[in-house]
């Protein structure tokens, strides 16, 4: 392939920035904030490498596979454009990037918005008269118009032995509640119908700033988890809570879910069912009786959907501890489950633990876990056949709509497929009757 050509940008054309966003929804929100800032200054977003004057790559560095994907993406951007700025979690380890890609223009760490914008200014100066009226009030977003991620905090105070997120993103830094609620209000006014609340540890929200008070719509709130839920409930949108550690005060939100003020949906990263493994993982609330908590939540809110992620093959995991995990899963009957095979992460404390589980045994345990989880999901979804439910449509193709119910977060959970969708369009609400179910998805017809 020929070397990247030097681009002569016409004086009358706005500077164009290409953007590659990798990793989790929290990184996606970082990308949206950077793009919003650049668009406010008159930059355009280029759809291809070739159309861009410069490319920003927002990386992920959580596990080795994500590091490899990020390094490959940087290389691809360099090959097709040649002028690349790198940011994101992997940027916290710049030497790892520069060893493989010494030609990048700049490397910044995660949520370093001003550094990224400054690097763009340095290598691609903005126009002197930016067109602020080109910027929509909700900012630039990378999700469909009808849903948006709402990041309420950066960083994390936990010290999980398998994770280096605190080293990359820093300690917990909560946004004040009035700032969050005003952003949510702008999003809903712009047409957003579902708010997905994210952070590294949503249930710790506000603890770092001593639950600072704030005012919104003439009412007083504190920067804390329950007030966040109560405030968002006033907006009339679906509110979906992610990354909620099972601290005792989480119980306070269940009545709001039972009343449908916020969605009856909790994303709780339980990670394992063995107390001994959870202790080695250094998980917060590892001594909690989580099964008892789940029973109490469902007693108050029978329609509650619980999703979670787990790690199998953690160092030292014995046959007995893995059996505990399967037994825990059988008892918990979680609706949505994801699973990872343990992977060492550079800089993580778990690397020094003894008795790492062989890859072949990890694979076997992963297969057994996912088979058990799929069977639970299949049984729970079968109970919904015949029900009527309200769904939010994400896409329509060839007369079939792909939608989501209260129980389905975008990209990570199942879907509701609507046959003979008629005039239904993406972003619409639809009332459907469920006619079939499989392991993870439902099929419905317009009611």
C-alpha positions, 0 to 999 in steps of 0.5 A: 500500500502506498504511504499516506498522502499529505492532505492539503485542506482547502481553506473553506473546508472544515477540518475533519476528524475520524474516530474509532471507539473501542471497549465498553459503554463508558469509553463510548461516552468519553468518545461522545464528549470529545466529539461534542467538544470538537463539533462545537469548534467547527470540526466535522466527523469523517466517516472513513480514514481516507476522508479524515484529516486526522484520526483519534483512536479511543482504546480499551486495555482491560484484558489482553484480547482488548489490548491486542484489538486496540493495537491492531486498530491503531495500526489500521488507522496509521496504515490508512491515514497516517495521522493518529492520536491515541486515547483511552484505557490503553493510553495509561500505558503509553510505552506499550503503544509506542513500542509497536506504533512509534509514529502516533502523534500523541498518546493520552490516558482515559477520560483526558478530554482536554488533552485529546482536544489539545492534541487535535488543535496542535496537529489540526487547528480549528477554524477561527469562527466555529459554527456553534449552531451546528451542535445539537443541544444533546451533544454528539452521540454514537448511539441511535437517537432513541437511547443514550448512555449516561455516565455518572462517575469516573474511576473506581475505589475497589481493588479487585485483584483481577482488574487494573481499571483504577490504575488506568482511570483513577479513583472514583470521581462522581459528577454532581447530581444536578449536573447529571440530571440536567444532562439527562433532561437535555437527552430526553428533550432531544428524543431519547427514550431510554437512559442507560446509567453507567460508571465503574461502580454505580452504587458507590455514586457520590460517596467520594464527594460526601453526597453533595447536595444539588437542586433540580426542577425546584427540588433538593437532591443529594449526590447518591444512588437512590436520589439519582434513581428518584430524579431520573424517574421524573423524566418519563424515560426508561431508566436502566441501571448498570454496574450496580454492586450489591451494597445494602443501600441498593435495596432502596431502589427496588420499590421504585422498580416495583412501581415502574418508576425505573426499569425493573432491571439490575446489572450486578457484577457478581463474578462468582458464587464461591465466597473463597474465590470472591475473597481472592478476587477482593470483590467488594461486598464479597461477604454478602449473602447475595442469594438472600438479597436476590430472594428479597428483591424478587419478593418486592418486585417479581418482574425484576430482571437481573443480569450479571457477569462471571469469571471461571477458571480464576487462579486457585479455583477448585472443582468444589469451588466451581461446583459452588458457582453452578449451585449458586447459579441454579439457586439465583436463576438469573435472567441474563448472564455473561461469562469470561474465562480468567485472563491475566492482565498486565499489572493485576494482583491476581497474576501473582496468585498460585495454582492458575487453572489450565486453559483446557480446564477453563474451557471445559468449565466455561462450556458447562457454565454457559450450558447451565445459564442457557437452560435457565434463560430458556426456562425463564423466557418460556414463561413469557410466551403469551404475555403482552409487553411494551417494547422499544424498536431498535431496527427494522429490516425486511418487514421484521423489527428488532426490539427490546423489552424492559429486560433487554439492554442494547448490545448485551442482552436478548431481543424481541423479534416482531414479525410483520412489523408493518409501519413500525420504525426504529425508535418507536414504542410497540405493543406486542404479544409474545408467541415464541421463545428460544435460549435468549430471544423472544418472538412477538406479534403486534398486539 
